[in-house]
Structure formats: C-alpha cells, structure tokens
Amino acid sequence: MANRKTVQSVEPQIADMVNNWLRSYKLDYKLQQESLTPEIDTALDNYFSKNGGTGGNRPDAKLLLWDTRGQAYPILIEYKGYKNKLVKHNTNGQIENKTAKNEPHFKNINAYAVNGAVHYANAILHYTSYTDVIAIGITGYIDDYGTLQHNIGVYYVSKSNLGVGQEILCNGGKYSDLSFLKVEHFDAFMQEVELLQLTPEELAQIKEAREQEVTASLVKLNNDIYKNEKGLSESDRVYLVAASIIATLGIPGKVTPLKKDDLKSSLEEENRDGDIIIRAIKRFLNAKNVPQQKRDLIVRTLSNTLLNENINKPENGESQLKRVFTKIFDDLGIYYKIGLTTDFTGKLFNEMYSWLGFTQDKLNDVVLTPSYVATLLVKLAQVDRNSYVWDFATGSAGLLVAAMNEMLNDLKKSETSPEKYQRKAAKIKAEQLLGLEILPNIYMLAVLNMILMGDGSSNILNNDSLKDFDGTYKYKAQDEREGREKECEEKFPADAFVLNPPYSAPGNGMVFVEKALRMMDHGYAAIIIQNSAGSGKAAEYNRRILKHSTLRASIKMPIDLFIGKSSVQTNIYVFCVGKAHQADDLVKFIDFSYDGYTRTNRKKASNNLKDTDHAKERYQEVVDLVLDRRSKPHFLNESDYYEGHIDPQNGCDWNQSAPIDTRPTLDDFKKTVSDYLAWEVSTLLKNQDKEDDRLGK
C-alpha cells in the first residue's frame, strides 16, 4: 500500500504571484519585516499576536492607499498555501476569531488567511486613528494538471461593523486578482465598500457578541488590577479606568489620543505620568466645549488619584500608573474605539461595584439596570427622535444611553439627508437628555458613559434631584457658531421619564417618581422599582401621583433579574403624564416572571444571560400589549395578562393578578359526576371480585 502523499504548502508561490501583481500595479507595498508607518507598526507590535503573546503581528504584505478625497486606508494581506485555508466562519456567517467563551480563537487566526488578516485589521482599529481597514486573505493549491490555483477573500473591517468584518464581492463573486487596488480603480472600489450595509439583525448579533466580549474583558481587567496592583482603593480603580479612557479617546483633527509610549514614568515635576494624563484629559474636555464648572469638577475628582505620589513612583523603570493605564487600554481599547453603542460603563460598574465600599444595605441602591431592561423601559416610555428624556437617579446613565440609541434609531428611519441627520443627532445628545446622580464616583461613570456614546454628557448633573434640581437645563449649547455650552436656566421640556431609583429612598423610591411627574406637563414614564412600592410601602406617594398621572400598566419582572447583585422582586409601572387616573381607567397587569431568558451567576462563565425561549420576542410583545399595538398575547399565558382597575384613593393595589373564577360550570359538574360514577363502578367490581374469591374458597 502506497504512503499517503503529503500535501506541500504553496505559500511561497502565492506570495511570489501576489507580490508580482502589486509591483505591476506600481504600488508601494511593504513585506513582513518592513515598516509601513510608525503608527501602524506600533499597533501591530502592541496587539496580542496570533499565538496569544504580544507583538509578532507581521502581515505578509501591507500598504497604505488614499482615495481622491484624501482618505487613507491600510491594506493588510495574509497568504496561506493550502486549498481550504481561506476563511473560517462561525454559524452566523461571521469571521470566527472568537471561541464560544469569547476568547481569541488562535487556531483559526493562525490557520486561515482571512482570519489572520482580520486579526491584524483589529490591531489597527485598536491602536491607531484609522477607522476603516481592508483585510485580504489569499490561498492557493496545485490542481491535477500541475497549475497553481488561487482564492481571494476581501473584507472590510471598520468601526461601522464593530471590527467583525464584511466580505466585499466583485459583481456578486470573489475577486480573481487585486487590480482593484490600482490607483485608477481604487475610488470605484471604495464607493462599493461604502454601500455595504449590515442588516439590523446582523448588527444586533455582532453587538451582542461584542458586549459579551466586553464583559469578559472587564472581568479579566478587574481581577488583574485587584490581584496585582496594591494600594489602590475602590474609588481609585473606577477613576483610573475613567481617566485612561478619556485620555485615549482623542478627537480627529483636534486632540491626539494619548498613547502608552507617551507615559515616561518620570519623577520630574509637572511631567509625571499623572500630569501627562491630566493634561490629555483637559485637552479633550476643552475641545468638547465641556462647561468650565463641570470640567473643573471632573479634573479635580480624577486628580486626587492620578497625582498621588505612590502611583507615580517608578519601580523597575515603570510607574504603577503606566502599568494600570496600559492594562486598561490593552483590554478595553478596541471596544470604545469601534464606537460600541452599549452601556459600556454600566457593564464596567456592574463588575467593579462590589469593590466600591458600599455597606450591604446600600447595594440595592447601586445595582444598575441590565441593557435589555433599559431598552424595554425606553420603549414603554414611547421615546422617539423628538423626545426629551430625563432620569432622576441616573447611575452610570445606562437608561439615558438606551434612550439615546432609541432616538437615533428612530431618526435613521426618517432622515435621509446626512447633514440633517448629523445636526439633529447632535441636538439629541446635547439638549434632549438630562440625568442626575448624587454619588460622585458613579457620576464620573455617567459622564464617561455619555462621552463614549458620542457625547450626551452635557446635562449629566452631579446634584441631588430631590433637593437641588429645579427642572432647568443648567447647561445648553447657546452659541451656535462655537457650539459652546453655557450655563442655562431654561426649563427642560421633559416628556419622557425613565428610572431605576434607589430603593432605600422614601416610598422605595417613589419620591423620585412623584417629583419628576409633577414637573412634567405631558408625556410618558416607565420605572422599575421594588414591587412593594405598589402594594403598601408607597401608598401616600402613589395616591398623589394618580392625581395628575394615569397608571397604564403594572408588569411583574423575573425574581432573578438582578442575579448576583440583588434578589428583590421588581415591577415596572408605566404612566401617562398629565391626566389624572379615573376609577374606570383600564390598567394592564402583566405577569412577566418568565421572560425567556436563563440567568446564571457563574464568575467564570463567558455568558450568564442566554435567550432560551424567544426572550426578544417576549419583550417586544410586552411593549405591543402596553402600547395597544396588539390586543391578545401570543407568548404569555392567558393567566399572565389581565386588564383591570385600581382605586385612585388606595395606592396599594398596583400589583394585581388575573382573577381566578371559582364558580363551577356545567362541564365541571358533568366531569365530577362522571368521575364519581367511574369510582363507584370500580369499587363495586372490586367488592364483587373479593366476594367471588371468598365463596370459591
């Protein structure tokens, strides 16, 4: 029996063929060990390698091309020498560079040409100012006639597709060469790239996967800092993350992002690592036109940590501050560089909150709302592009992030002019969102969150909403030419209110609801609160609220909604503001204890939330039922949905269940008689058998 023939790699022939193409196109390409630009070279060196270490990222070929508008695009090319090693997709049809545990899939990154090229492209997104990269994988083999054959995969990896990548096709098929890179063809190629669109479903899948990666990265970062960095208080850790992210954001054409190499671990006065980070933060806040009072508060709060002597003292040539800064940027940089529209700092805080030193009875007050519940509240409050949304206990601003996303999504559906879209989007972020947070360290997270979202931080206020807030903006962009925000006493025209209040506040937090709704003329509100607020603990507040607002719905949420953080039973209450509740007004009572999600609290799990039974559809059904878009439930059982009434003078009857009719029907009577007769006959037969046995003896 003949030995199996070993297939030889044809990578050298592929490399020679493609390099000859690039030379014939008169392109200035660079090979593995050659330098392209210092920024790109540094990015490839800093990013984790295809084997998991640092550095060693060497695309087989790389170049930088410009279109006629002057926009630069890095092009990264990876070769492989086997027939079936072009690309490896996951079950969703996306590049599989992550394992099921959201860890780098080094086997795929190493073995497949496109996967390797996309890996390099993510290094560029993570560590440079480039937001659009072309990743190319090329494989080959010798056919039965001894001829070299090749396959090409061309992918667009960008901020717009969250770094996952989209395949670019040529007239519906794969490219046969790289002539689209020639100067005379490149503009037309990039025009095709700009037409690429992810479907909402595809984008949702990618976003969900990326959010799971964020959580895994935050766990890794927190564990690393906690175990290896001594002398940092709970608040220090929060402030270091906030400071590092702000300093590395940058603003194109205005503020250069701070890089790891900018920190020198020097003890020279005014030039310590903390001084350098503070200056970067000041440049960023100035360029963002953040009001002076807020700017001073942010810098003052962060300076207490950043300018600490111990954290700036070098050990073995490196300060603790530089070491922590490097960890934060390496672990998290990609997620805020690609503009992931999620409650980023909410996820961060949910990991770090247990270290913030709160006493046990305060933990409920700082548990933040899961993003999918935040989205539910926003939809129930009927938020759209023209809404003015406020939150009186904003935490990390997760509810306002959800509101902003909903507003921008609504805007996309109606506005076709890019210029008008950008103008309205800026107005939404600067003028149509307002949040208040009294705890300074959580306030910093809220400001950071809104900055990361593109900057809705204008009206995030470090105030006591019950004592210090009079319903006015405080800050608003009043100078159209400069776009500069100035102090403003104009009333905020709120017409949507969302809230997850601190449950230790009077009425389990209903005191916030009463004040907010009393300050609104019209609109809608959706709050999630401990359900005892609706069954007696807040009766006085509830009665006053119903004098000017109508309770539209009461939704009982799953008991494990805040698993690992809190175990209180919560309800969502939905209000129509500006109309007193009448005794004959219908209220929709929904038992949503089963929502289709399975939750766990395993610290090492990559995903503690799984959609196991149409969870997304169930959440949409709740919205449709409450907003009268459908009359009957599909996923909910009949006993889970009930329309009834409350007594406006009571205030303790907001948590009702569908009544159970205990009156017997004719069918019940027939079944009972039938069951009795069957039992009677069975008993008679058994007795007869016993009598027969006795006589037989």
N, C-alpha and C positions, 0 to 999 in steps of 0.2 A: 504494500500500500504506500502510495507516494506521500511525502510530507506535505502538510498544508503550506501553500505558498504565502510567505509573509508579504503583506502589502506595504510598499515603501511610500513614505511621505513625499509628495511632490511640491512641498512648500518652497524649496529653492527655485523651481521652475516658475511657480506662481509669482514669487517675488520679482524674479527677473522680467517676466512678462509685464506685470503692472508697473514696475519702475520704468520700463521702456515706454509704456504709454505716457506716463507722467512727463518723461523727458520730451517726448514728441509733442506734448501739449504746451511745451515751454513753461512749465510750472516750477516754481522754486520750492520743491519738496525736501523734507529732511528725513533721514533714516533713523533707526533706533537710537543710536548714541549721539546724534547731532542735536544741537539746540535749535528750538523754534523761536520762542520769546522767553525772556526771564520769567514772566508771569505764568505762562503755561508750563514751562519746565519745573517751576517750583510747585505748581499744583500737582503735577504728576508724581513729583518726589514726595509730597506731603500726604497724598491719598494712600489708603491702605492698598497693598499690592494684590495681585491675583492669587497669591498664596496666603494672604492674611497678615503679612508683616507691613512695614512701612517702606515707602519708596519702591524702586524697581519697576515702576509702570513705564514700559517702553513700547509704544505703538510701533508697528513695523514701518509705517510711513506716516508723516503728518505734514500739514501745510496750513497756511492762513490765506483765505481768499476774501476779496472785497467785491461787493456789488457796486453798481454805478451810483448808489446813494451814499456810498462811503461806509456801509455797514460791514463789519468784519465777521467772518465765520471760521472757527477752527474746523479742520477736516482731519479725522483720525481714521487710519486704515490698519486693519489687522488681517494677516494671512494665516491660513491653515492648509495642510497638504493632503486632506482626506475628503472623500466624496460626501459623506454625510455629516460634516462638521461645520456647516454654515451657521445654523442658528438653532437654539433650543427655546421653545415657548412653553409657558405654563398652560393650564386648562382654560384660562381666559384669553389665550392668544397673545399674551404679552411676553416680553423678554423675561426668561426665568433666571434672574440673577439673585433671587432671594429664595431661601428654603421655606418650608412650612412654618418654621419657628422665627421667620423674619430675620434670619442671619444670612450673610453673604454666601451664595452658592458657588463656592470656589471651584468645584468640579466643572460646572458649566462655564464659568468665566474663563477658565483655563482652556477648556476643550473646544469651544465653539467660537468662530471668528467674530460673528456679530455680537455675541455676548461680551467678548473681550473688548470690542470697540465701544460698546455702550458703557461698559465699566470705566473706560478711560474718559468718555464724554462726561460722566457724572463727576469725575475728578475736576474737570474744567468748570462745571456748574458750581461745585462746592467751593473752590478756592480762587476763582477769578471773577472778573466783572462780565464775562461773556454769558449770555443767556440762551444762545442758540448754537448748537453744535451738530455737525453731520458725522455720523458714525458709519463706517463702511467695513463689512466683512467679506472676504473673498476666499473661496476654497477651490480645490481642483483635484483631478484624478486623471489617470491614463485609461482611455477606453480600450475596447477589444481590438482596435486597429492600431494601437500604439500612439494615438493622438492625445495631446493634452487638452482636457476639457475644463471649464471653469464655471463657477456660480458666484453671483454677486448679490449681497443684501445691503441696501442703502436705507439708513434710518435717521430720522430727525429727532434729536434729543434736546429738549428745551424746558424752559421754565413753564411754558404753556401746557406741556403734557406731564408735568411733575417729574421729569427726568427719566420716565419709563421708556419713552421712545415710540415713534410711529414709523411704519415702513413707507418709503417713497417708491412709487411704481412708475414705470415708463410705459405710457399707453396701456395701462392695465396689467403689465407684466414686469418681470425683473429686468434690470439693466444688463446689457451684454458687455459694456465697457464703461470707462469713466470719462468719456468725452464731454459729459455734462459739466465737468469742472473747467473746461476750456473757457477762456475769457469771453469769447463771443456767445457762449451758451449759458454761462452761469446765472445771468439775470433771469432768463426764462425759467431755469431750474428752480431758483429761489421763489419765483412767483408761484410755481406749482406747490412748493413747500408751504407757502403762506396760506394756501387754500385748504390745507389739511385740517380737518375738524374731528375732534373726538365726540362721539355721541354722549349725551348726558349719562347714559348707563355706563359707558366705558370710563368716563371721567369719575363717576361715583365709585366704580370698582377700584380704580387706581388710587383715588383719595382714601378709600377705606384701608387699602393695603398699606399706604404710606402712613396713615395715622397709627396703625398697629406698629409700624417700624419706629415711629416717634416714641410710643410708649416703651418699647423695648430699649431704645437708646437712652431714654430718661432713667429707666431702672438701672442700666449699666453705669451711667454717669453718676447718679446719686450714690450707688453702692461704692463706686470708686472713690468719690470725694469723702464719703463717710468713713471708709476704712483707712484711707491712705493720707488724708490731709488733716492734721491735728491743729487744734486751736481755733477752728472756725465755728462760730456759734450758728444756731439755726437760721437766724436772720442773715448772717454773713453769706451763707450759701445762696439764699434767694437773691441777695443784692449782687453777688458775683455773677450769677447767671444773667440777671437783667443788664448789668453793666457791660458784660462781654458781648452780648448780642447787640445792644445799641451801638457799641463802638465798632462792630464789624459789619453793620448794615451798609453804611455809605449811601451817597446819593449821586447817581451818574452826572458827571459834569460839574458837580459842586463839592462833594465831600468824598475823599478817598477812604475806602474801608480800612480799618486797622488790621494789620497782619501780625502773625505770630513773631515774625522776624523784627517787627518794629519795637518789640519789648527787649531791652538790653540787660535787664537785671542789674542796673546801675544804682549806686547809692548817692550819686550826685544830686544835690538839692534841686528841686523842680524838674528833675529828669529821671525820677524813679518810675518803675512800671506803672504804679498807681497814678502818677502825674500825667503820664502819657495817655492812659485810658481816659482820665477825666477830661483832658484837652480834646480827645476824639469825640467824647460824648457832647461836650459843649459845642463843637463844630456842627455836629449832627442836629442838635436841638436848635441852634441858631438858624441853620439852613431850612429847618422845618417851620420856622417862624413860631415856635412854641412861646406863649406869653412869658414875660420875664418872671413873674411870680411863680409860675409852675416850673419854669426852667431852674430857678434858684432852689426850689424845694427838691427837685429830682437830684441835682448835683450835690446839694447838702446831704441828702439821705445816703447817696452812694459813696460820698467822700469818707464818711466815718469808717467804712470798711476798706475802701481802696487805698487810703493814705495811712493805714495802720502800719506802724514800724515793722512789726514781725512779719507781716505778709509780704513786705517789700525787701526783706533782708535776704541776700543771695546765700544759697547753700550749694556747694559744688558748682558755683558759677550760674545758678538759676534760682530766681525767687519763687516762692510758693505761689505768688500771684500769676507769674508767667506760666507756671505748671498747670494751675487750675484753668486759666484762660485758654491754654492750648487744648486741654481736655474738652472744654465746653465747645470750642469751635470745631474740633475734630469730630465730636459725637453728634452735634446738633446742626452744624452749619448748613448742610445740604437742605434741611427742611425749611428753614426760613429764607434761604437763598432762592429756592424754587417757588416761593410765594404760596406755600400750602395754606389754603383758607380753612383753618381749623382753629379751635380754641387752644392754641399752642401752649400758652402759659397756664391755661386751665389744666391741661394734662401734666404740665410741669409741676403745678402746685399740688395736684392730687397725689403725686409721688412724694413731694417734699413736705406736705402739710404736717405729717406726723412728727417732723423734726422742729416745727416752729414753736414748740414750747407751750402750747395751749394746755390748760387743765382739762381733765376729762369732760367736765360739764360744758366746756366751750367747743368741743369737737363738732357737735351738730351745727354750730354757728358758722363753721368754715368749710363745710362739705359743699363742693361745687357741683353744679348740675351737669349730668352727662350730656354730651353734644346732641344726641338724638332726642333727648327730652327737651333741651333748649330749643331745638327746631320745632318740636311739637307745640311748645308754648307760643313761639313766634307765629306759627300758622293759626293757632286758635285766637290769637290777638289780631288776626287779619292784617298783618304787616305787609305793606307793598311799597313801591318806589316813592310814594308821596307821604308815607307815614313819618310821624315824629315820635320816636320811641324813647322812653326813659325807664331806668331801673334804680330803685332807691337803696339797694344793698348789693352792689354790682359784683363783689368778689373779684375774680380775675377778668370780669367783663365778658364771660362766656355767652350770656344771654344777648348782650349787645353785638357780639361777633355773629351770632346766629341771625339776629335781626338784620345786620348789615349785609350778610350773604343773601338773605331772602330779598332784600330791597334791590340789590344789584342783579340778582337773577330775574326779578320782575322787570327791571329796567332793560335787560338784554332782550326780553321778548318784544318790547315795544319800540326801542330806539335803534334805528338803522344807520344814523349818522355817527361816525366815530368821534367827531368833535363834540357833538351834543351829548353823547354818552359820557365822555370824559368830564365834561362840565357838570353834568348832573351827578355823576358818581362822586366828584369832589365835594359837591354840596351835601350829598347824603352823609359823607364821612365827617365833614366839618360842622354841619349845622343840624342834622336830623337825628342825632343820637346824644343821649345825656345819661351819665351814670354817676352815682355817689358811693363812696366807700370810705369808712371811717378809720379802718386799721391801716397804718402807714405801709407795712410790708406787703399787705395784699393790694393796696392802692398802687404800689410800684408795679405789681404784676399786671394790673388792669391797664395801666398806661403802656407798658411794654406790649401787651397783647394787641391793643388798638394801633400802636405804631407798626407792629408787624403786619397787621391787616391792611396797611396802606395809608393810613393814619387817621383814624377816627378818635384820636386821643384828646381832641380839642376840649371837649366838655366832659372829661372824666375828672371829677372833683373829689378832693380829699376833705370831705365835710360830713358832719352828722346830718343826715337827711331829715331827722325829726326836729332838730333844734336850730340848725344853721342854714337851712335851704328855704328860699322864698319863691322858688319856681322860675328863676331867671337863668339866662344862659351863663353868665359870668364871663365867658369868652366867646367871641364870634369874629369871623373874618369881615371887618368893616371897610378895609381899604382894598377895593377891587384890584387896583393896579399892582399893589405889593403882595396881596394875598396874606397880609399880616393880621394875626388875630389880636384883638384888643379887648380890654375889659368892657363888658356889656351888661346892662341891667334890663334888657328886653326880655319879655316873658317867653319862655319856651312853650310853643304851642302843642303840647303833648296830646296825641290821640291814640297812643298805644302804650300799654304798661305791662311789663313782664317782671317777674320777681320770684326769687327763692330766698325768703327772708331768714334772718337768724331766729330760731325757734325759741330762744330764751327771752326775746323781746315781749312786751305786753301783748296778750292775746295770741301767744305763739307766733307773733309776727304780724298779726292782722292790723296792728297800729300803723305799719308802713302802708298797707293797702288803703286804710281809711284816709290817710293824709294825701296819698297820691291821687286817688279817685276824686277826692274833694277839690283838688286843684285842676282837674280836667273838666272841660265843658262837654265833651263828647268823645266817642271812640270805644275801644275795647280793651279788656285786661285779661291776662291769663297768669295765674300764680300757682306755684306748687308749694304746699305747706303741710305741716303735721296735721293729720286729719281730725285730731281732737279740737282743732280750731273751729270745725264745723259742727261739733256735737256738744259744745258746752263751754270750752275754755275761752271762747272769744265772743260769747253771745252779745255782750254790750256793743262791741265794735261792729258785729255783723248787723245788728238792728239799725245802727246809724248808717252803715254803708248802703243798706237797702232803701234808705230814704232818697237816695239820688242815683242808685245804680241797680240794674236788674241782674240777678243770678241766672245765667243761661244754662250752665252745665256744671255737674259735680262728677269728677272722674276719679275712681279709686285706683291708685297705681300699685304695681307689684311691691310686696314687702321687702324684696331683696334688691330694690332699685339702686341703693347706695351700699351694696355689699362690700364689706371690708372697711367701710368708713362710718356707717350708721345703720341702725336697724329700725328706725321709726317708720310707722305706717303713714304714707302721704296721700294727699288728694290734690287734684288740680281743680281750681274753681275758675270759671270763665264768666266775665261780666260784660254787659253792655252799659256804658257810662252815660250819665246824663238823663236817665229815665228811671223814676222810682219803681221799685218792684211792687206789682199788684198781686193780690191773693190768687187771682185766676191765671197768672202767667205760668206757662209750662216750663219746667226745668228738666233737662235731660240728665238722668242718673245712669252712669256707665260704670260697670264693674270691670276694670281693665287689669285685674290682678294677674291674669295670664296674657302676656303681650307678645308671645312668640320668641322671646329671647331666653337663652340659657346663660346664666351668670355663674362664674366661679370666682374664687379668691385665692388662686394659687400664685405665689410670688414669682415662681419661675416659668409660669405659663406665658406663651407668646401672645395669647388672645383669651382674655377672660370674659368676653362677650361674643356669643355666637347666635346668629339668626337660624333657629332650628325649626321654626314653623311660621313662615310668612310674616315675620315681625314688621317689615317695612310696610307691607300691605295693610296690616292691622292698624298701624299708627295712622296711615292715610285714611282708613275707614273711620277712625275716631274723629278726625278733622271733618270729614264729609258729613258725618252724622250731626255733629255740633253745629256746623255752619249750614245745615239744611240742604246739602248737596245730594243726599240720599235719605230715603225715609225708613229703610229697613237694613239691619246689619246682615252681613254675609259671614264674616268670621266669628263675630260674637254670638254667643248663645242667646236665645230669647230672654232667658232669666238675667242676662248681663246688661240688658238695655231696657230702660224704663223711663217713661215720661210722666212726671207727677207734679205736685205742687208743694210749696213751702209756705209757712205762715210768716209774713214780713215782721210780725211782732215777736217772733220766737227767737230766732238766731241760733237754735240748737238742732235744727232739723235738716241740715245740709247734706248729710251722709245717708241717703236712703237706698234701700234695695228694692227690687221688684217684689210686689206683694205676692204672697202665695195663697191661692184660692183653696180654702179647706172645705168648701161645700161639696158634698158628694153629688155626682151626676148619675143619670140613668145607667150609663155604661159602667160606672163604678158599682152600682147596685147589682147589675147583671153579673159582673165578674165575681162579686162577693158571693152571690147565691150559687153561681157555677162552682166556685172553689169549695163552698160548703158541701154541696151535693156530691162532688167528687170525693171529698174526705169521708162523707157518710157512707157512700157505697164501698169505698176501700176498707173502712172499718168493719162493715157488715161481712164482707168477703173474708177478711182475716179471722173474724169470730167464727164463721162457718167452717173454715179450714181447721180451726182448733177443735171444734165440736166433732168433726168427722174423724180427726185423729184420735180423740178420746174414745169414741164408740168403736173404732177399729181395734183398739186395744182390748 
